[in-house]
Structure formats: structure tokens, C-alpha cells
Amino acid sequence: MVEETQITDLENAAYLPKGRCIKGMLAGNDNWRSPEAHFKGELNKPADIFSFAVVCIYAVLGRAIFGPDDDFQKHQAQGALPAMIRLQRQVSYFGDEKGLNGLMKHVADEEVNCQVLSMLWEERTADYIPYEPFANWPDVDDASFRGLILGMTNLDPAKRTTARQALGHPWFADLKT
């Protein structure tokens, strides 16, 4: 159980006034990057929320879910690009049709982005894709944690849980601020 934490990441820090974003930059570390960041799409607070959710999964489960584990290395050795492996995991773990459609609208300025997302969505249940939706992970037995993470990892950045909503979530209820 995590008793106390402080989080900082100044690798790509920038102050963004309300309504502003960063675009066209491959920001952040590969292992924590949001789906829209993989496409160099518009980045602002929702991208950080997605990344924070992945950090929470690491803190609670001890797994870097987009990191280069044995499965990752196997697919890479077979010719899969690292970014595509990570995106396949994101779509498989956190995708639903509404979220996928929202993400596609978010990155639709380049048609190839939508084609890639459609392909990943179609393949998510193929025999050679071993990734289960986060909602079905057997080692996540805390429904409150599951709900928090699913809200923070919605593929649609516009529908993602906000920082204020996350901090008000029951899972953080005992948090001292």
C-alpha cells in the first residue's frame, strides 16, 4: 500500500494556459505516453492524466504495462514497431468503441492515424494479441481502483477523468493533502 507520494516530471514541463495545447511533439517517455501523444496529437492535461493512471498501475501492481517485457521483446523481434506494440496494448487494455471514436476524432488531422487505430481495434481480439481489457485483469480486485483507472485511461481525451475528478474519487478518499 502506498502511504505517501510526491510526483514530479520536469522532462517536458511547460505551462499551458487554459485552452492551449502542445502539438507535433513526441512528448514524454514511451512507457507512460498517452495514445494521442504517440500520434503527436494535441497534448494538454488529459494526456498527463492518462500517464498518471499508468503510473498508478505501476505503483499498485508493480508492472510497467507498456514497458519492454518478454512479450514486448517477442513482438519486436518479429518485426513489430515498439510504438505499435504500445498502442495495441492501449487499445486492448482501455479501448471501447466510444473512446476509440473520440481518439480518432482527436488525431484525425492525418488519415493514417485513423487507419492505424482501426487496424489495432480490429486486431485486438486476434489469437496473436494476448492483451486482456483492464476491466478483466484478475489481479485488480479493488473495484474503486479499477473505476478510477478506467476513467483516467479513456481513449477519448475529451472524456477522460479530470485531475479534480480523480482527486475526488473514492479511491483517494483517505489521501491527506
N, C-alpha and C positions, 0 to 999 in steps of 0.2 A: 504494500500500500504506500503510495506517495504521500508523505506527510507535509512537505514544504517544497516549493519550487519557485524559481525565477527564470524567466525566459528572455533571451536577447539574441538577435541575429542581425549584425550590422554589415553582413556581407554585401547586401544590395539595398541598404537603407535609403529611403527618400521620404520626404514629407509630401503627401499628395493632398491638396485642398479638396474639399467636398466636390464630387462630380468629375474629378480628374483621374487619369489612369496613366500607366506606362504601357507602351505597345511596341512590338517589334523586337523585343529583347528576350533572350533565353535566360530568364532570371532564376536565381536560386539553385540549390543543389538538386541533382537528378532524383535522389531518393525521397525528397519531400515535395517536389514540384507538383502544382495543380495541373489538371488536364489542359486548361486554357493556356497555361504557361508553356506547356510542351509545344503548342502551336504558335507561340509568340503573339498570342492574342492580347486583348485589353486586360491589364492586371491592376487590381486595386485590393481593397480589403477582403473580398470573397476568396481571392487566391491565397491570402495569408490564413484565412480560416480553414481552408482545405488542408494546407500544410500543417497547421496546428493540430488538426484532427489526426493526421498521420503520426505526428509526434506523440499525441496522447495514446495512440495504439501502441507505439513503441514503449512508452512509459508503463503501460498497464500489462501488455502481453509480452514485452521483450523482443518484439520482432520488427525489423525494418522491412515492411511489406513490399516495398519497391526496390529493395537493395539486391545486390548481386549474390543471391543464394545459389544452391546447386541447380535448382530448376531454371533460374535465370541463365546461368552459365551453360546449361544444356541447350536451351533455345538459341542462345547467342552462338554457340558452336555449330548449330545447324543453319546459321545464316541470318537469324532474326536480328534486327537492329535494336539496340538497347532501349531507345525511346519507344519503339513499338511494343516491346515486352512490357514496359511500364504502363503504357496507355491501355494495353489489353487487360492488364491487371486492374487498372482503374475502372474501366468499363465493366469488367466482370464482377468486381467486388462491390461497386457502388452504383451501377447503372440500372435505370429503369427507363421506359420509353419517354416519359415526360422530361426527365433530366437530360437524356441524350438529345432530344429535340431542342431543348433550351441551349445546351452546349453547342450544338450545330449552328444555331442562330448566332451565337456569340462569336464563333470563329468562321462564319460563312463568307467573309470577305475573300477567301481563297477557296474555290470549289474543291480542290484536292483535300482540304481539311475535312469536309463533309464526306467525301468518298472514303477516306481513311476511317473515320468514325463509323460509317455504315458497315464497312468491312469488319471492323472489330466487333461491332454489335452482332452481326450475322454469325461470326465465328465463335462467340463467347461460349456456346454450348457444344461445340465440336469435341469429339473424343480426344483430340490432341491439346485441348485447352483445359488444364486441370484446376482452374480457379473457381472457387465457390463464392456466391454472394456473401458479403459480410454478415448479413442478417441470419445466415445459416451456420456461421462458424461455431463449432461445438465448444471452443474454449472461451467464448463470450457468453457467460451465463448471467450477467448483470443487464437486465432489460433497460435500465436507465442509461447505462453507458452505451449500449447498442443504439438507443434512440438518439442520444447526443451525437454520436459519431455519424450516423446516417444523415442527420440534418446538416452537419458540417461538411459532409462529403458529397452532397447532392451534385451531380454533374453539371447542373444548370447554375452558374454563378449567381444569377438573379434570385434563385430560390434557396440558396444556402443560408443556413442559420447565421445570424449576425453575431458579432462579439458580445453585444449586450444580451441577446437571447441566450447565447451559450453560457454566459456567467450567471444568468438567472435560471438555468436548467437545474432540475433536482439533483443531478449527479454532482454538481458543485455546491450543493446546499451547505455543507459543513466547512466550506472554504473560508478562511479568515482573510479579510482584505485590509 
